[in-house]
Amino acid sequence: MAHHEGAHGVADGHAHWDTSVWPFVISFGILALVIAFSLHFVYHQDFASVLTLGLGLIMIVSGVAGWTSEAMGKGDGMSYSAMGWFILAEAMIFVAMFVTYWYLRLNTDVWPPAGSVDLPKAMPLMMTFVLVSSSLTIHYAEHLLHQGNRGGYVNWLMATIVLGFCFLGMSAYEWSHLMHEGFNIGTNLLGTVFFSITGLHGSHVVVGLAIFLAGLVSALRGNVDEGFARTAGLYWHFVDIIWFFVVSQVYYW
């Protein structure tokens, strides 16, 4: 029965998917990010840059959440196997960045380079605890959903989202603290490595939270897709695993 419903969902949802407004929202969000970088690096308007960046992120997150939520149950959801290939492609981006970092690190006579500050040691441990906890909560949420407990799934999904935002908050606090000390992406090689890699990882956390928000919106409406939940969890576990490499290589090496 579920199979036939999914098959009808593809046909019935196709026209709606083609006319969705959310891709436009995402596009304007990406445009806002480009404008934010221009305001900061070209026009040196920091307040306007931060404001535009915030608006862009809100549009991107809401766009991803809204677009995916529209497709939930219509046969247009994410595929578990396709997510595996996507994760492999994303992993190669991180591998390229880490290999570049290793090459530069091992071929530099003095490390850390002049102008560096001591990177925090306690904060990344707290961030690791929060992120690992979020992987446990989303895994338990999937378990409850598989057992048919939709209410429990929603509760633990929300717990995962809260932990994800806590992680981003700690990362933002850490960035702000380092920048107030005069350490930024343009300070030296360490600054470039640190802000590039942690920023790339943070962007993946944002995407993961957008996926979870999409699932949460649908779940609150009573429409829960177990395949979607498993796929979203797989992506989040990938983000968690990458963080272990970030901590061990960037913070403690």
N, C-alpha and C positions, 0 to 999 in steps of 0.2 A: 504493500500500500504506500509506504514511504517513497518507494522507488518511483511509482506512478505520479505521486504528488510532485516529486522533484523534477520529473520530466515535463509535467505541465508547467511547472514554475519557470523553466527556461523559456518556454514559448510565451507565457503570459507576462513575464517580467522583462522580456527583451526590449520592447518599445520604451518601457519606463526607464530602463537602464540607459538607453541611448539619449534620452532627453533630460537626464539628471542635471541639476544645477550645481552639484558639488564639485565637479571638475573645474568649473570656473572659479569657485571659491579657492580651491587649492592653487590654481594658476596665479590668482591675484596675491595669494599668500607668498608664493615663491618670488613674485615680482617685488613684494614688500621687502623680502630679505635682501634682494639685490640693491634696492634703494637704500636700505639701512647701511649696508657696507659702503655705498658711495657717500652717504652722509657722514660716516665716520672717517673714512680714509681720504676722501677727496675734499669734502667741505668742512670737516672737523666740527660738525654739529653733533656733539655727543648725546645731548638730551633727545633731539629729534631722531637720532639713530636708534637709541634704546627704545623709544616709543614705537617707531616703525617696525623694529625687530619683534617687539612684543605682539603687535597687531598681526604681523606676518605669521608668527608661530601659532597664534590663536586661529587664524584662518586655515592654516594647513592642518592642524589637529582636528578642528571641527569639520573640515572638508573630508578628511580621510574617514573620520567617525561617521559622518552623515552618509557618505557614499556607500560605505560598506554596510551600514545599517539598512539602507534601502534595498540592497541586494540580498539580505539575509533571508534564507528560505526560498529564494527564487531560482536557485540553481547557479547563481553567479558568485557564490562565496569562494573563499580561498581553498586551494587544494593542498592537502598535506604533503604529497610528493613534490608538487611545484615549490612549496616553501623550502623543501630540502635543497633543491637546486638554487633557489634564491639565496639561501644561507651560505651555500658554497661560494657563490659569486661575491657575497659580502665579505666572507672570510678572506678571500684573496686580496681584497682592498686592505684589510688589516695586516695581512702577511706582508704586502708590499711596504706598508708604512713601518712595520717592525724591522724588516730586513734593512731598509734604508737607515733606520735609527741604529741598528747594530753595526752597520758598516761605518757610519760616521763616528759612533762611540768608540769603536775599536781602532780607528785610524786617527784619533785625536790625542795629541800628546798630553794635554791637561784636561781633566774632567772633574768636576763641572767647569765649564768655561768661565772666564771673568765676567762679573756682573750677575752671577747666579745667586739665588737665595736658597736656604734650606727648605726643601719641600716637606710638607707636613707628614708625619708618620702615624699619628693617632687617627686623624680624620679618615684616611683611606681604609683603615681597619673597620671603623664604624660604618662607612659606606658599603664595605664588603658584607658586613653582617646584615645590613638592611636589604641588600640586593639578593643575598642567598635566602633570606627569610621570604622575600617576595616570590622566589622560585618555588619554595615549599608551599606557600599559600595558593599559588595558581595550580600547582599539582594537586593539592587537596580539593580545590574547586572543581577541577576536571573529574576527580574521583566521585565527588558528590553528584555531579551532573550525570555521570554514567549510571549511578544508582537511581536516578530519577528525582533527586532532591534539588529542584530548581531554586528554591529559596536559599538553601545552603550555598549553592553555586554563586548566586548573586552576592551574598554576604562576603564570601571569601574572595570573589573577584574584586569587590570594592576594597577589601583589605589590601589586595595586591596593588591596586591603583594608588592607594594612599602611600604605601611603601615606595612605589616608584616615584611619586612626587617628592617624598622625603629625600630620596636619593638625589634627585635633581636640585632640591633646595640646598643640600649640603655641598653639592658640586658648585652651585652658584656662589655660595658663601666662601668656599675655598678660592675660587677664581677672584672674587672681589678682594679678599684678604691679600692675595699675592699681587694683584694689580696695584693696590694701595701701597705696597712695598716697592713699587717701581718695576715689578717683574711682569712682563707680558710677552706676547708672541714674537715681538720684534726685538726683544732684549738681546738674545744670543741664541745659539743652537739649542740649548736646553729648553729655552722658552718656546721656541718653534716646535720642538718635539712634544713638549708637555701639553701645550694648548691645542695642538693639532690632533694628537691621539685621544686625549680626554674629550675634546670637543666632538670628534667623530663618534666616539662611544656614546656621548651624551645625546647626539642626534638620533642614534638608534634607540635609546631609551625613550625619546619623545615619540618615535614611530610606534614602539611597542605600546606605549600608553594610549596612543590614538586608536590602535587596534582594540585594546581592552575597552576603551570608551565606546567604540562601535558595538562591541558585544554587550556591554552593559545597557546601552540604550535599548537594544532589541530585547534583552532579557527582562528588563523592567516592563516592556510591553507584552511579555508572555511568549515571545518568540525566541527560543534558544536553539542554536544549531551546534550539536556536539562536535561535528567535524570542524567547524569554525573554532570552537574552544580549544580543541587539540592542536590545531595549526597555530593559533595565537600563542599557546603555551610553548610550543616548540621554538618559536622565534624568541620568546622571552628567555628561555634556557640558553639559547645561543648568546644573547646579550650578556647573560650572567657569566658564562664561560669566558667570553672575551675579556670581561673585567678582571679576571684572575691574571691574565697576561699583562693587562695595563698596570695593575698594582705591582706585580713582581718585577716588571721590566722598567717602568718609568719611575715609580716611587722608591723602590728598594734596591735597585741595581746601581 
